[in-house]
Amino acid sequence: MSQIFDKDLFHNQLSTRWLGRDFEYLTKVNSTNSYLKKIPAKQIKHGRVVIADNQEKGRGQHQKEWLTEPCENLTFTLALKPDRAEGLTLLTLSCALAVANVLKYYSKKPVHLKWPNDIYSGQKKIGGVLTECSFLGPKPEKVLIGIGININQEEFYEDSVQQAISLFQLTGEKFKREEILAHILNRIEQLYQSWTDRDSVVHKEISKSLIGFGDWIRLSVDNEIIEGRFKFLGVNKKGELLVLNEKLELNTYSHEQIRIITGSESISKVH
Ligand code: BTN
């Protein structure tokens, strides 16, 4: 039986200093990102978190929908006000890494990041991140990091664009969403500090979690395959993709449209 989000249970598990201390729970909203987008930055505190049990118009990357069953999953947005714009991709990846770490802990199974913003277990997507920023001159005035994670949903529509999986499907167990959310925010706050300190641990840990890390891969931009193979070295301090080409020259890519094609997928797309 689905249960509404229990705020007290969540607060009891939260050990952050600032993240999620300003917390808003909505039973229903179009999208937590769209909801926070409408609120002027001045009225938003750094670290505010908005969660909804039911998102009627959840949005994913590339104008796709993010639709999941009410009260079964986690759909929430963090509002952050970092001092710098540099490395925002790394910040998004840090949040995805926090989610992957926590899902790995609960599922006892490998959970990886898929460039740029996806969280995968095996061949299936278990979560995703949608970051939207507004700027005041060169400085970000509001960074909205929207996170969707499949927790207790028992099945997904067959025509889900990317094959989806939930924590329940991975483990056969149902989980307390409140506990998982608190755990994720605790971890994001730590990683945010490392990101602010420009600690190199962050991009190294992210790199190791990325699907294809250390492999020879192919790259595509807007579905066009880039010629040649590349050795995937992960991400640099800015969160840019780092690869060696076949002549062993170092290339970086920051373009969000870049896709990494690994393993058997690379063979079927090329031949
Ligand atoms: C993706 O993988 O395409 C990103 C999915 C992001 C979904 C989350 S759910 C909470 C927040 N509100 C939205 O409308 N989208 C993000």
Boltz pocket constraint, residues with backbone or C-beta under 6 A from the ligand:
constraints:
  - pocket:
      binder: B
      contacts: [[A, 30], [A, 31], [A, 32], [A, 33], [A, 34], [A, 55], [A, 57], [A, 58], [A, 59], [A, 60], [A, 61], [A, 62], [A, 64], [A, 65], [A, 66], [A, 74], [A, 75], [A, 76], [A, 77], [A, 117], [A, 118], [A, 127], [A, 128], [A, 129], [A, 130], [A, 146], [A, 147], [A, 148], [A, 149]]
      max_distance: 6.0
